[in-house]
Amino acid sequence: MKKFDKNQNFPHFIHGDCFSVLKDFEAESIDCVITSPPYFREREKNKQFNLNQSLESYIDNILSFAREIKRILKNGGSFWLNLGDCYQKTSLQLIPTRIATKLIEDGWILNNDIIWKKASYTPTSYKKRLSSSYEHFFHFVKTNDFYYNLVGLDSKKRRPKVDGQIIKTSSNVTGINYLKIIKSSIALTEAEKRNAVLALEECINEIKEGKISDFRLLIKGHNKVSSENRKKELEKNGFIVIKSKYNKPSDIWEILPEKKSNHYAPFPEDLVTFPIIVTCPPKGVVLDPFVGSGTTCYIAMKNNRKSIGIDINKDFINYAQERCNKNQ
Ligand SMILES: C[S@@+](CC[C@H](N)C(=O)[O-])C[C@H]1O[C@@H](n2cnc3c(N)ncnc32)[C@H](O)[C@@H]1O
């Protein structure tokens, strides 16, 4: 069954060429697309990208694929696209960057360019080249009013990091530098210094108690601010406190590539967890049109989201289905 039926069981797997399967999907029916199309150098594994295809037509194919995604994605939806690069005639081709640029020109909004830093990678055999150890994971949206809910992030992760006796925020702030800056400031009055120290202590206590995961202080004479409101606040109080409740990661994600799989390029589970929790509402539908080993659907299932996976290879569809049935 190709047509996407809202009443069926999830995860739902479809064997077929996603370029034709997606045509049967209703417009604006999907909340979140997370996918990794075959890489240019792997085009022989994909009928859509035949061996004689040039880099230009590979890029055009991804562009028309993205147009179909835009049609079926809800207006508040997210499109997460993982792409790999390759060398041709000794030069890196910057394929992910070229594609992202075309998608922006085509009307997509690029919300983040996440670098997946591979915690383990294959060393290069080339003497005059460094090993390649990262991939791009683009987060595109259709409009600025997109669904993004950090509340679903595991609250257990909002724990302070402890290094010996020292408490650190999620971005490794200890407060020690802030204290030095406040104490040695010539721009702050004595009263402002006392208040800034109290505010700093309050932030550190909230980090200890898990109420916030990070904070920043902007200090008069030390930080420059551009917004007029902040300039006024800095002038009035001598400092500004910015607190971050959620354990939001930076745009560099260090994740081990997945090893134990029947697939040649499986997503690591940690790569797709954040996109599913944060950009797919609990009753929403996640789609992976190049689902391979089924990681996207499996993690969607574990996080109580519906999902649809498409793959041209029947063996991968069977493997993904079995993986979700066995729940492992
Ligand atoms: C890079 S892999 C994706 C792996 C996947 N992210 C995972 O977690 O296992 C690309 C997948 O796309 C599939 N594929 C290639 N061409 C396709 C097409 N035209 N339609 C649907 N799937 C296709 C391949 O069989 C392969 O499993």
PDBQT file of the ligand as one rigid body, heavy atoms in Angstrom, charges set to zero:
ROOT
HETATM    1  C1  LIG A 401      22.460   6.596   3.341  1.00  0.00    +0.000 C 
HETATM    2  S1  LIG A 401      21.323   5.288   3.387  1.00  0.00    +0.000 S 
HETATM    3  C2  LIG A 401      20.239   5.751   4.717  1.00  0.00    +0.000 C 
HETATM    4  C3  LIG A 401      20.489   4.983   5.978  1.00  0.00    +0.000 C 
HETATM    5  C4  LIG A 401      19.528   5.304   7.083  1.00  0.00    +0.000 C 
HETATM    6  N1  LIG A 401      19.651   6.706   7.506  1.00  0.00    +0.000 N 
HETATM    7  C5  LIG A 401      19.715   4.404   8.307  1.00  0.00    +0.000 C 
HETATM    8  O1  LIG A 401      19.587   4.858   9.463  1.00  0.00    +0.000 OA
HETATM    9  O2  LIG A 401      19.972   3.209   8.110  1.00  0.00    +0.000 OA
HETATM   10  C6  LIG A 401      20.340   5.545   1.972  1.00  0.00    +0.000 C 
HETATM   11  C7  LIG A 401      19.233   4.531   1.784  1.00  0.00    +0.000 C 
HETATM   12  O3  LIG A 401      18.429   4.971   0.698  1.00  0.00    +0.000 OA
HETATM   13  C8  LIG A 401      17.934   3.838   0.019  1.00  0.00    +0.000 C 
HETATM   14  N2  LIG A 401      17.537   4.321  -1.316  1.00  0.00    +0.000 N 
HETATM   15  C9  LIG A 401      18.312   4.596  -2.381  1.00  0.00    +0.000 A 
HETATM   16  N3  LIG A 401      17.584   5.094  -3.395  1.00  0.00    +0.000 NA
HETATM   17  C10 LIG A 401      16.307   5.149  -2.967  1.00  0.00    +0.000 A 
HETATM   18  C11 LIG A 401      15.104   5.609  -3.546  1.00  0.00    +0.000 A 
HETATM   19  N4  LIG A 401      15.088   6.109  -4.780  1.00  0.00    +0.000 N 
HETATM   20  N5  LIG A 401      13.972   5.542  -2.796  1.00  0.00    +0.000 NA
HETATM   21  C12 LIG A 401      13.998   5.046  -1.537  1.00  0.00    +0.000 A 
HETATM   22  N6  LIG A 401      15.123   4.583  -0.940  1.00  0.00    +0.000 NA
HETATM   23  C13 LIG A 401      16.264   4.653  -1.643  1.00  0.00    +0.000 A 
HETATM   24  C14 LIG A 401      19.092   2.865   0.049  1.00  0.00    +0.000 C 
HETATM   25  O4  LIG A 401      18.626   1.534  -0.120  1.00  0.00    +0.000 OA
HETATM   26  C15 LIG A 401      19.660   3.134   1.451  1.00  0.00    +0.000 C 
HETATM   27  O5  LIG A 401      19.135   2.240   2.397  1.00  0.00    +0.000 OA
ENDROOT
TORSDOF 0
